[in-house]
Amino acid sequence: MAWNEPGGGNKPRDPWGGDNQGPPDLDEALKKLQQRLGGLFGGSKGGGGGGGGGASASLIIVVLFGAALVWALMGLYQIDEQERAVVLRFGKYHSTAQPGLQWNPPLIDEVIRVNTTKVRAASFREIMLTQDENIVEVNMSVQYIIDDVKNFVLEVREPENSLKHAAQSALRHVVGGMTMDLVLTEGRTRIATEVDERLQNYLTSYTTGIRLSAVNVDDSKPPSQVQAAFDDVIKAREDEERVKNEAQSYANGIVPESRGQAQRQIEEASAYREQVIANAEGEADRFTNLLTAYRKAPVVTRERLYLDAVQNVLTNTSKIMVDVEGGNNMLYLPLDKLGTGSSAARSGTPMDINTGNIRELTDAVTEQLRRDAAAQQARRGGR
């Protein structure tokens, strides 16, 4: 019924049925509401007990209204920017709540919040066998974030425990395929890379919702029980490497020198061969030319050859034995004494003996010998 019904004049009507123009009394409004609800449910509208029952019903309604309001307010919650929330309705996955103000029916839906931007870390220390059957100890750390909150919360019961077991398995698999020297020295980067790839495949196949950020091999060393023996082995290998380097250095110094000497001898032999060949060819050409000259002038050529032979002989000796026809004695000529002048004798410098000097000296000696022989024959004839 409208507040200003036609035919009712200008006087406004009370929506609660009253004739007063003031605000309705709360008690009256509750009573009328109770009466109407009682009429709906078959309750009595009159009687002395109606007032007490109406008050109880009003209280119940207020309590129910307040409880409904509190229940509705309990369903409001805020999701931060770095979080995601998994909503379970009666224990079954319903949705994934994004950042912002959210509402879900309380006591019906369960909201599980997960920080998806926080970088978590886990460390592992494992003692294992290498490919060459040596024992090593490896310390490894893994950093990861939550990539899929649904899988992280629902698919695996303990995803972080699964991460630990998967990391140990991947580390043992990678280290078991490498030698101890590689694990302890430059193989750490390779171990971290292969473990990262293998572990991420494990976590993806397990649907853990975890994504790796980094895998680091913090330390790799032999177990403490064999550390002393391992140090001895390392020292022996260092000595071996040092001796090898010294030998290589010596080889690098001696081999090029030997090769140089061998090459020098080869070059000298080649030069000697060329020299011998050239001398032989020159002697052959000289003999050919000499034969040609001898055929043209035999006497002159013969004398020339004789003089050259005498020159060569006298050049290499300082003593000459001369036998003259008609003489009984063989003369001895000290050329080293005859070939020196007075000034040369004083200075100690010998005179040069050339072809002309030898020829003059030879002629003089020959002439003197002939004179001595003639004089000796003359004395014999006089007797």
Residue pairs with C-beta under 8 A, 6 or more apart in sequence:
1 13
2 13
3 12
3 13
3 15
4 10
4 12
4 13
5 13
11 21
12 21
13 19
14 20
14 21
14 24
15 24
16 24
16 28
16 29
16 32
17 32
18 24
18 28
30 54
30 58
30 61
31 54
31 58
33 58
33 61
34 53
34 54
34 57
34 58
35 45
35 54
37 43
37 57
38 44
38 45
38 53
38 54
38 57
39 45
43 53
44 50
71 106
71 107
74 106
74 107
75 103
75 104
75 105
75 106
75 109
76 101
76 102
76 103
77 101
77 102
77 103
77 104
77 111
78 100
78 101
78 102
79 85
79 97
79 98
79 99
79 100
79 101
79 102
79 113
80 99
81 99
82 115
82 116
82 117
82 118
83 99
83 113
83 114
83 115
83 116
84 96
84 97
84 98
84 99
84 113
84 114
84 116
84 149
85 96
85 97
85 102
85 111
85 112
85 113
85 114
85 149
86 93
86 96
86 97
86 111
86 112
86 114
86 149
86 150
86 153
86 154
87 93
87 94
87 95
87 96
87 97
87 104
87 109
87 110
87 111
88 94
88 109
88 110
88 111
88 112
89 108
89 109
89 110
90 108
91 110
93 150
93 154
94 109
96 149
96 150
97 104
97 111
102 111
104 111
112 153
114 146
114 149
114 152
114 153
115 146
116 145
116 146
116 147
116 149
117 145
118 145
118 146
119 143
119 144
119 145
119 213
120 143
120 144
120 145
120 146
120 160
121 141
121 142
121 143
121 144
122 141
122 142
122 144
122 160
122 163
122 164
122 167
123 139
123 140
123 141
123 142
123 218
124 139
124 140
124 141
124 142
124 164
124 167
124 168
124 171
125 137
125 138
125 139
125 140
126 137
126 138
126 140
126 168
126 171
126 172
126 175
127 135
127 136
127 137
127 223
128 135
128 136
128 138
128 171
128 172
128 175
128 176
129 135
129 176
130 136
130 175
130 176
130 178
130 179
130 180
130 183
131 176
131 177
131 178
131 179
132 179
132 180
134 179
134 180
134 222
135 222
135 223
135 226
136 175
136 180
136 183
136 184
136 220
136 221
136 222
136 223
137 219
137 220
137 221
137 222
137 223
138 171
138 175
138 183
138 191
138 217
138 219
138 220
139 217
139 218
139 219
139 220
140 167
140 171
140 192
140 195
140 215
140 216
140 217
140 218
141 215
141 216
141 218
142 163
142 167
142 199
142 212
142 214
142 215
142 216
143 212
143 213
143 214
143 215
143 216
144 163
144 210
144 211
144 212
144 213
145 210
145 211
145 213
146 152
146 209
146 210
146 211
147 209
147 210
147 211
148 207
148 209
149 209
150 209
151 159
151 207
151 208
151 209
152 159
152 208
152 209
152 210
153 209
155 206
155 207
155 208
155 209
156 162
156 206
156 207
156 208
156 209
159 208
159 209
159 210
162 203
162 206
162 208
163 203
163 208
163 210
166 199
166 202
166 203
166 206
167 195
167 199
169 202
170 194
170 195
170 198
170 199
170 202
171 191
171 195
173 198
174 191
174 194
174 195
174 198
175 183
175 191
178 187
178 190
178 191
180 222
182 190
183 191
183 220
184 220
184 221
184 222
188 217
188 220
189 217
191 217
191 220
192 215
192 216
192 217
193 215
195 215
195 217
196 212
196 214
196 215
199 212
199 215
200 211
200 212
203 210
203 211
203 212
221 227
222 230
290 301
290 305
293 301
294 301
294 302
307 355
307 359
310 358
310 362
311 355
311 358
314 320
314 335
314 353
314 358
315 353
317 335
318 334
318 335
318 336
319 332
319 333
319 334
319 335
319 336
320 332
320 333
320 335
321 330
321 331
321 332
321 333
322 330
322 331
322 332
322 333
322 365
322 366
322 369
323 330
323 331
324 331
324 366
324 369
324 370
324 373
325 373
326 373
326 377
327 369
327 372
327 373
327 376
331 365
331 369
333 365
335 353
335 361
336 350
338 361
339 350
339 351
339 353
339 357
339 361
340 350
340 351
341 351
344 350
344 351
351 357
